[in-house]
Amino acid sequence: MFLNPQIVFRREFDGSGLLFHPDTGEVFALNPTAAAICELIAAGERDEAELLNSLARSTRLPPEAPADLRTFLAQLRRRGFLTE
């Protein structure tokens, strides 16, 4: 998986972030965890297991983390922010 190359991703000073889709004008606000996930994808993480392992190194993940990650990635795909 990759961030759509047309997407603008920006990490904010407080750890949150934004995704901007210039073709649609859509702005998608990201909490710090979602911004970290997008940063990992941009850096080359390509599957859910890699993402979860990377996140687990920096924070304690709740049991629902795998399901939440799948939901978030599906949202990004539907909105055109993520490609395969």
Backbone as XML, in Angstrom:
<?xml version="1.0"?>
<chain id="A" units="angstrom">
  <residue number="1" name="MET">
    <atom name="N" x="0.841" y="-1.181" z="0.000"/>
    <atom name="CA" x="0.000" y="0.000" z="0.000"/>
    <atom name="C" x="0.880" y="1.235" z="0.000"/>
  </residue>
  <residue number="2" name="PHE">
    <atom name="N" x="0.375" y="2.276" z="-0.600"/>
    <atom name="CA" x="1.111" y="3.535" z="-0.728"/>
    <atom name="C" x="0.144" y="4.692" z="-0.520"/>
  </residue>
  <residue number="3" name="LEU">
    <atom name="N" x="0.662" y="5.810" z="-0.027"/>
    <atom name="CA" x="-0.140" y="7.031" z="-0.069"/>
    <atom name="C" x="-0.249" y="7.438" z="-1.528"/>
  </residue>
  <residue number="4" name="ASN">
    <atom name="N" x="-1.419" y="7.853" z="-1.934"/>
    <atom name="CA" x="-1.633" y="8.341" z="-3.295"/>
    <atom name="C" x="-0.587" y="9.432" z="-3.563"/>
  </residue>
  <residue number="5" name="PRO">
    <atom name="N" x="0.174" y="9.336" z="-4.650"/>
    <atom name="CA" x="1.234" y="10.320" z="-4.899"/>
    <atom name="C" x="0.727" y="11.750" z="-5.086"/>
  </residue>
  <residue number="6" name="GLN">
    <atom name="N" x="-0.554" y="11.931" z="-5.362"/>
    <atom name="CA" x="-1.108" y="13.277" z="-5.506"/>
    <atom name="C" x="-1.511" y="13.888" z="-4.165"/>
  </residue>
  <residue number="7" name="ILE">
    <atom name="N" x="-1.507" y="13.086" z="-3.125"/>
    <atom name="CA" x="-1.944" y="13.533" z="-1.806"/>
    <atom name="C" x="-0.839" y="14.335" z="-1.125"/>
  </residue>
  <residue number="8" name="VAL">
    <atom name="N" x="-1.249" y="15.364" z="-0.416"/>
    <atom name="CA" x="-0.322" y="16.132" z="0.412"/>
    <atom name="C" x="-0.552" y="15.695" z="1.858"/>
  </residue>
  <residue number="9" name="PHE">
    <atom name="N" x="0.506" y="15.206" z="2.502"/>
    <atom name="CA" x="0.454" y="14.809" z="3.908"/>
    <atom name="C" x="1.306" y="15.777" z="4.697"/>
  </residue>
  <residue number="10" name="ARG">
    <atom name="N" x="0.737" y="16.290" z="5.786"/>
    <atom name="CA" x="1.493" y="17.217" z="6.632"/>
    <atom name="C" x="1.309" y="16.818" z="8.085"/>
  </residue>
  <residue number="11" name="ARG">
    <atom name="N" x="2.417" y="16.694" z="8.784"/>
    <atom name="CA" x="2.391" y="16.409" z="10.219"/>
    <atom name="C" x="2.436" y="17.739" z="10.949"/>
  </residue>
  <residue number="12" name="GLU">
    <atom name="N" x="1.555" y="17.930" z="11.916"/>
    <atom name="CA" x="1.482" y="19.175" z="12.676"/>
    <atom name="C" x="2.396" y="19.106" z="13.902"/>
  </residue>
  <residue number="13" name="PHE">
    <atom name="N" x="2.676" y="20.259" z="14.493"/>
    <atom name="CA" x="3.585" y="20.342" z="15.633"/>
    <atom name="C" x="3.092" y="19.555" z="16.839"/>
  </residue>
  <residue number="14" name="ASP">
    <atom name="N" x="1.780" y="19.365" z="16.965"/>
    <atom name="CA" x="1.221" y="18.651" z="18.116"/>
    <atom name="C" x="1.115" y="17.145" z="17.886"/>
  </residue>
  <residue number="15" name="GLY">
    <atom name="N" x="1.633" y="16.657" z="16.746"/>
    <atom name="CA" x="1.592" y="15.233" z="16.442"/>
    <atom name="C" x="0.431" y="14.822" z="15.563"/>
  </residue>
  <residue number="16" name="SER">
    <atom name="N" x="-0.565" y="15.676" z="15.451"/>
    <atom name="CA" x="-1.686" y="15.373" z="14.562"/>
    <atom name="C" x="-1.227" y="15.584" z="13.120"/>
  </residue>
  <residue number="17" name="GLY">
    <atom name="N" x="-2.140" y="15.480" z="12.184"/>
    <atom name="CA" x="-1.747" y="15.679" z="10.796"/>
    <atom name="C" x="-2.930" y="15.953" z="9.899"/>
  </residue>
  <residue number="18" name="LEU">
    <atom name="N" x="-2.625" y="16.191" z="8.642"/>
    <atom name="CA" x="-3.644" y="16.458" z="7.626"/>
    <atom name="C" x="-3.285" y="15.729" z="6.344"/>
  </residue>
  <residue number="19" name="LEU">
    <atom name="N" x="-4.317" y="15.226" z="5.679"/>
    <atom name="CA" x="-4.184" y="14.729" z="4.316"/>
    <atom name="C" x="-5.023" y="15.643" z="3.446"/>
  </residue>
  <residue number="20" name="PHE">
    <atom name="N" x="-4.459" y="16.090" z="2.339"/>
    <atom name="CA" x="-5.178" y="16.964" z="1.414"/>
    <atom name="C" x="-5.185" y="16.312" z="0.045"/>
  </residue>
  <residue number="21" name="HIS">
    <atom name="N" x="-6.375" y="16.197" z="-0.533"/>
    <atom name="CA" x="-6.538" y="15.619" z="-1.872"/>
    <atom name="C" x="-6.811" y="16.779" z="-2.826"/>
  </residue>
  <residue number="22" name="PRO">
    <atom name="N" x="-5.815" y="17.234" z="-3.611"/>
    <atom name="CA" x="-5.996" y="18.419" z="-4.454"/>
    <atom name="C" x="-7.057" y="18.253" z="-5.544"/>
  </residue>
  <residue number="23" name="ASP">
    <atom name="N" x="-7.281" y="17.020" z="-6.005"/>
    <atom name="CA" x="-8.291" y="16.820" z="-7.049"/>
    <atom name="C" x="-9.708" y="17.061" z="-6.541"/>
  </residue>
  <residue number="24" name="THR">
    <atom name="N" x="-9.953" y="16.708" z="-5.281"/>
    <atom name="CA" x="-11.304" y="16.847" z="-4.723"/>
    <atom name="C" x="-11.423" y="18.010" z="-3.748"/>
  </residue>
  <residue number="25" name="GLY">
    <atom name="N" x="-10.288" y="18.517" z="-3.274"/>
    <atom name="CA" x="-10.300" y="19.574" z="-2.271"/>
    <atom name="C" x="-10.550" y="19.056" z="-0.868"/>
  </residue>
  <residue number="26" name="GLU">
    <atom name="N" x="-10.654" y="17.737" z="-0.712"/>
    <atom name="CA" x="-10.941" y="17.161" z="0.601"/>
    <atom name="C" x="-9.728" y="17.254" z="1.516"/>
  </residue>
  <residue number="27" name="VAL">
    <atom name="N" x="-9.987" y="17.658" z="2.754"/>
    <atom name="CA" x="-8.981" y="17.668" z="3.807"/>
    <atom name="C" x="-9.437" y="16.662" z="4.855"/>
  </residue>
  <residue number="28" name="PHE">
    <atom name="N" x="-8.546" y="15.781" z="5.248"/>
    <atom name="CA" x="-8.851" y="14.740" z="6.223"/>
    <atom name="C" x="-7.949" y="14.965" z="7.422"/>
  </residue>
  <residue number="29" name="ALA">
    <atom name="N" x="-8.539" y="15.323" z="8.563"/>
    <atom name="CA" x="-7.775" y="15.572" z="9.784"/>
    <atom name="C" x="-7.388" y="14.243" z="10.431"/>
  </residue>
  <residue number="30" name="LEU">
    <atom name="N" x="-6.164" y="14.177" z="10.925"/>
    <atom name="CA" x="-5.629" y="12.954" z="11.523"/>
    <atom name="C" x="-5.245" y="13.189" z="12.976"/>
  </residue>
  <residue number="31" name="ASN">
    <atom name="N" x="-5.644" y="12.277" z="13.847"/>
    <atom name="CA" x="-5.155" y="12.344" z="15.218"/>
    <atom name="C" x="-3.695" y="11.873" z="15.214"/>
  </residue>
  <residue number="32" name="PRO">
    <atom name="N" x="-2.975" y="11.994" z="16.329"/>
    <atom name="CA" x="-1.556" y="11.626" z="16.322"/>
    <atom name="C" x="-1.281" y="10.179" z="15.891"/>
  </residue>
  <residue number="33" name="THR">
    <atom name="N" x="-2.131" y="9.244" z="16.281"/>
    <atom name="CA" x="-1.919" y="7.851" z="15.875"/>
    <atom name="C" x="-2.106" y="7.691" z="14.376"/>
  </residue>
  <residue number="34" name="ALA">
    <atom name="N" x="-3.156" y="8.280" z="13.834"/>
    <atom name="CA" x="-3.408" y="8.204" z="12.389"/>
    <atom name="C" x="-2.277" y="8.880" z="11.613"/>
  </residue>
  <residue number="35" name="ALA">
    <atom name="N" x="-1.775" y="9.999" z="12.127"/>
    <atom name="CA" x="-0.658" y="10.685" z="11.468"/>
    <atom name="C" x="0.597" y="9.808" z="11.494"/>
  </residue>
  <residue number="36" name="ALA">
    <atom name="N" x="0.828" y="9.117" z="12.610"/>
    <atom name="CA" x="1.980" y="8.214" z="12.698"/>
    <atom name="C" x="1.847" y="7.077" z="11.689"/>
  </residue>
  <residue number="37" name="ILE">
    <atom name="N" x="0.639" y="6.557" z="11.516"/>
    <atom name="CA" x="0.405" y="5.495" z="10.533"/>
    <atom name="C" x="0.719" y="6.005" z="9.129"/>
  </residue>
  <residue number="38" name="CYS">
    <atom name="N" x="0.253" y="7.188" z="8.792"/>
    <atom name="CA" x="0.524" y="7.756" z="7.466"/>
    <atom name="C" x="2.013" y="7.989" z="7.268"/>
  </residue>
  <residue number="39" name="GLU">
    <atom name="N" x="2.698" y="8.418" z="8.309"/>
    <atom name="CA" x="4.146" y="8.613" z="8.224"/>
    <atom name="C" x="4.860" y="7.289" z="7.958"/>
  </residue>
  <residue number="40" name="LEU">
    <atom name="N" x="4.416" y="6.236" z="8.637"/>
    <atom name="CA" x="5.013" y="4.915" z="8.430"/>
    <atom name="C" x="4.779" y="4.420" z="7.004"/>
  </residue>
  <residue number="41" name="ILE">
    <atom name="N" x="3.572" y="4.631" z="6.486"/>
    <atom name="CA" x="3.276" y="4.226" z="5.107"/>
    <atom name="C" x="4.166" y="5.009" z="4.143"/>
  </residue>
  <residue number="42" name="ALA">
    <atom name="N" x="4.290" y="6.312" z="4.372"/>
    <atom name="CA" x="5.130" y="7.147" z="3.508"/>
    <atom name="C" x="6.596" y="6.714" z="3.566"/>
  </residue>
  <residue number="43" name="ALA">
    <atom name="N" x="7.011" y="6.154" z="4.706"/>
    <atom name="CA" x="8.400" y="5.718" z="4.880"/>
    <atom name="C" x="8.652" y="4.307" z="4.357"/>
  </residue>
  <residue number="44" name="GLY">
    <atom name="N" x="7.592" y="3.630" z="3.892"/>
    <atom name="CA" x="7.813" y="2.326" z="3.280"/>
    <atom name="C" x="7.137" y="1.137" z="3.927"/>
  </residue>
  <residue number="45" name="GLU">
    <atom name="N" x="6.457" y="1.342" z="5.049"/>
    <atom name="CA" x="5.714" y="0.225" z="5.648"/>
    <atom name="C" x="4.593" y="-0.143" z="4.690"/>
  </residue>
  <residue number="46" name="ARG">
    <atom name="N" x="4.454" y="-1.423" z="4.359"/>
    <atom name="CA" x="3.530" y="-1.820" z="3.298"/>
    <atom name="C" x="2.383" y="-2.725" z="3.725"/>
  </residue>
  <residue number="47" name="ASP">
    <atom name="N" x="2.404" y="-3.285" z="4.933"/>
    <atom name="CA" x="1.271" y="-4.127" z="5.315"/>
    <atom name="C" x="0.883" y="-3.887" z="6.765"/>
  </residue>
  <residue number="48" name="GLU">
    <atom name="N" x="-0.281" y="-4.414" z="7.127"/>
    <atom name="CA" x="-0.836" y="-4.163" z="8.453"/>
    <atom name="C" x="0.074" y="-4.671" z="9.568"/>
  </residue>
  <residue number="49" name="ALA">
    <atom name="N" x="0.669" y="-5.843" z="9.379"/>
    <atom name="CA" x="1.541" y="-6.403" z="10.415"/>
    <atom name="C" x="2.746" y="-5.497" z="10.667"/>
  </residue>
  <residue number="50" name="GLU">
    <atom name="N" x="3.357" y="-4.984" z="9.602"/>
    <atom name="CA" x="4.488" y="-4.059" z="9.755"/>
    <atom name="C" x="4.055" y="-2.808" z="10.506"/>
  </residue>
  <residue number="51" name="LEU">
    <atom name="N" x="2.899" y="-2.275" z="10.138"/>
    <atom name="CA" x="2.409" y="-1.062" z="10.794"/>
    <atom name="C" x="2.173" y="-1.307" z="12.282"/>
  </residue>
  <residue number="52" name="LEU">
    <atom name="N" x="1.509" y="-2.405" z="12.612"/>
    <atom name="CA" x="1.241" y="-2.712" z="14.018"/>
    <atom name="C" x="2.532" y="-2.910" z="14.800"/>
  </residue>
  <residue number="53" name="ASN">
    <atom name="N" x="3.502" y="-3.614" z="14.213"/>
    <atom name="CA" x="4.786" y="-3.823" z="14.901"/>
    <atom name="C" x="5.504" y="-2.505" z="15.141"/>
  </residue>
  <residue number="54" name="SER">
    <atom name="N" x="5.501" y="-1.628" z="14.161"/>
    <atom name="CA" x="6.154" y="-0.324" z="14.321"/>
    <atom name="C" x="5.458" y="0.513" z="15.385"/>
  </residue>
  <residue number="55" name="LEU">
    <atom name="N" x="4.141" y="0.522" z="15.378"/>
    <atom name="CA" x="3.397" y="1.278" z="16.388"/>
    <atom name="C" x="3.629" y="0.710" z="17.781"/>
  </residue>
  <residue number="56" name="ALA">
    <atom name="N" x="3.694" y="-0.612" z="17.891"/>
    <atom name="CA" x="3.874" y="-1.262" z="19.192"/>
    <atom name="C" x="5.231" y="-0.942" z="19.810"/>
  </residue>
  <residue number="57" name="ARG">
    <atom name="N" x="6.211" y="-0.597" z="18.987"/>
    <atom name="CA" x="7.527" y="-0.230" z="19.521"/>
    <atom name="C" x="7.488" y="1.109" z="20.255"/>
  </residue>
  <residue number="58" name="SER">
    <atom name="N" x="6.524" y="1.960" z="19.918"/>
    <atom name="CA" x="6.498" y="3.290" z="20.529"/>
    <atom name="C" x="5.325" y="3.508" z="21.483"/>
  </residue>
  <residue number="59" name="THR">
    <atom name="N" x="4.364" y="2.598" z="21.492"/>
    <atom name="CA" x="3.207" y="2.779" z="22.371"/>
    <atom name="C" x="2.580" y="1.428" z="22.690"/>
  </residue>
  <residue number="60" name="ARG">
    <atom name="N" x="1.843" y="1.385" z="23.758"/>
    <atom name="CA" x="1.120" y="0.158" z="24.115"/>
    <atom name="C" x="-0.189" y="0.142" z="23.337"/>
  </residue>
  <residue number="61" name="LEU">
    <atom name="N" x="-0.382" y="-0.887" z="22.542"/>
    <atom name="CA" x="-1.570" y="-0.966" z="21.696"/>
    <atom name="C" x="-2.694" y="-1.700" z="22.414"/>
  </residue>
  <residue number="62" name="PRO">
    <atom name="N" x="-3.916" y="-1.174" z="22.322"/>
    <atom name="CA" x="-5.059" y="-1.872" z="22.917"/>
    <atom name="C" x="-5.433" y="-3.087" z="22.070"/>
  </residue>
  <residue number="63" name="PRO">
    <atom name="N" x="-6.209" y="-4.012" z="22.622"/>
    <atom name="CA" x="-6.593" y="-5.217" z="21.881"/>
    <atom name="C" x="-7.337" y="-4.927" z="20.576"/>
  </residue>
  <residue number="64" name="GLU">
    <atom name="N" x="-8.030" y="-3.814" z="20.517"/>
    <atom name="CA" x="-8.801" y="-3.491" z="19.306"/>
    <atom name="C" x="-7.954" y="-2.822" z="18.220"/>
  </residue>
  <residue number="65" name="ALA">
    <atom name="N" x="-6.660" y="-2.648" z="18.444"/>
    <atom name="CA" x="-5.799" y="-1.953" z="17.479"/>
    <atom name="C" x="-5.819" y="-2.577" z="16.081"/>
  </residue>
  <residue number="66" name="PRO">
    <atom name="N" x="-5.728" y="-3.899" z="15.929"/>
    <atom name="CA" x="-5.762" y="-4.450" z="14.562"/>
    <atom name="C" x="-7.054" y="-4.120" z="13.812"/>
  </residue>
  <residue number="67" name="ALA">
    <atom name="N" x="-8.185" y="-4.232" z="14.484"/>
    <atom name="CA" x="-9.468" y="-3.916" z="13.836"/>
    <atom name="C" x="-9.556" y="-2.428" z="13.522"/>
  </residue>
  <residue number="68" name="ASP">
    <atom name="N" x="-9.098" y="-1.589" z="14.448"/>
    <atom name="CA" x="-9.117" y="-0.138" z="14.209"/>
    <atom name="C" x="-8.227" y="0.230" z="13.025"/>
  </residue>
  <residue number="69" name="LEU">
    <atom name="N" x="-7.076" y="-0.414" z="12.920"/>
    <atom name="CA" x="-6.168" y="-0.144" z="11.804"/>
    <atom name="C" x="-6.825" y="-0.523" z="10.480"/>
  </residue>
  <residue number="70" name="ARG">
    <atom name="N" x="-7.447" y="-1.699" z="10.424"/>
    <atom name="CA" x="-8.124" y="-2.122" z="9.188"/>
    <atom name="C" x="-9.213" y="-1.133" z="8.790"/>
  </residue>
  <residue number="71" name="THR">
    <atom name="N" x="-9.985" y="-0.659" z="9.764"/>
    <atom name="CA" x="-11.048" y="0.320" z="9.498"/>
    <atom name="C" x="-10.460" y="1.618" z="8.959"/>
  </residue>
  <residue number="72" name="PHE">
    <atom name="N" x="-9.384" y="2.094" z="9.584"/>
    <atom name="CA" x="-8.743" y="3.334" z="9.152"/>
    <atom name="C" x="-8.194" y="3.204" z="7.733"/>
  </residue>
  <residue number="73" name="LEU">
    <atom name="N" x="-7.507" y="2.103" z="7.440"/>
    <atom name="CA" x="-6.951" y="1.904" z="6.099"/>
    <atom name="C" x="-8.060" y="1.809" z="5.051"/>
  </residue>
  <residue number="74" name="ALA">
    <atom name="N" x="-9.162" y="1.166" z="5.397"/>
    <atom name="CA" x="-10.299" y="1.081" z="4.467"/>
    <atom name="C" x="-10.861" y="2.471" z="4.186"/>
  </residue>
  <residue number="75" name="GLN">
    <atom name="N" x="-10.928" y="3.310" z="5.212"/>
    <atom name="CA" x="-11.389" y="4.701" z="5.040"/>
    <atom name="C" x="-10.478" y="5.456" z="4.079"/>
  </residue>
  <residue number="76" name="LEU">
    <atom name="N" x="-9.170" y="5.313" z="4.261"/>
    <atom name="CA" x="-8.217" y="5.992" z="3.385"/>
    <atom name="C" x="-8.363" y="5.521" z="1.943"/>
  </residue>
  <residue number="77" name="ARG">
    <atom name="N" x="-8.566" y="4.226" z="1.764"/>
    <atom name="CA" x="-8.749" y="3.689" z="0.402"/>
    <atom name="C" x="-10.012" y="4.254" z="-0.247"/>
  </residue>
  <residue number="78" name="ARG">
    <atom name="N" x="-11.124" y="4.234" z="0.490"/>
    <atom name="CA" x="-12.400" y="4.739" z="-0.048"/>
    <atom name="C" x="-12.303" y="6.194" z="-0.475"/>
  </residue>
  <residue number="79" name="ARG">
    <atom name="N" x="-11.551" y="6.976" z="0.253"/>
    <atom name="CA" x="-11.438" y="8.404" z="-0.032"/>
    <atom name="C" x="-10.347" y="8.727" z="-1.046"/>
  </residue>
  <residue number="80" name="GLY">
    <atom name="N" x="-9.633" y="7.717" z="-1.497"/>
    <atom name="CA" x="-8.612" y="7.928" z="-2.515"/>
    <atom name="C" x="-7.268" y="8.392" z="-1.984"/>
  </residue>
  <residue number="81" name="PHE">
    <atom name="N" x="-7.059" y="8.315" z="-0.673"/>
    <atom name="CA" x="-5.787" y="8.725" z="-0.092"/>
    <atom name="C" x="-4.742" y="7.613" z="-0.144"/>
  </residue>
  <residue number="82" name="LEU">
    <atom name="N" x="-5.198" y="6.375" z="-0.280"/>
    <atom name="CA" x="-4.317" y="5.216" z="-0.234"/>
    <atom name="C" x="-4.514" y="4.387" z="-1.490"/>
  </residue>
  <residue number="83" name="THR">
    <atom name="N" x="-3.418" y="3.888" z="-2.048"/>
    <atom name="CA" x="-3.477" y="3.013" z="-3.222"/>
    <atom name="C" x="-2.719" y="1.727" z="-2.919"/>
  </residue>
  <residue number="84" name="GLU">
    <atom name="N" x="-2.922" y="0.749" z="-3.760"/>
    <atom name="CA" x="-2.239" y="-0.551" z="-3.570"/>
    <atom name="C" x="-0.987" y="-0.621" z="-4.395"/>
  </residue>
</chain>
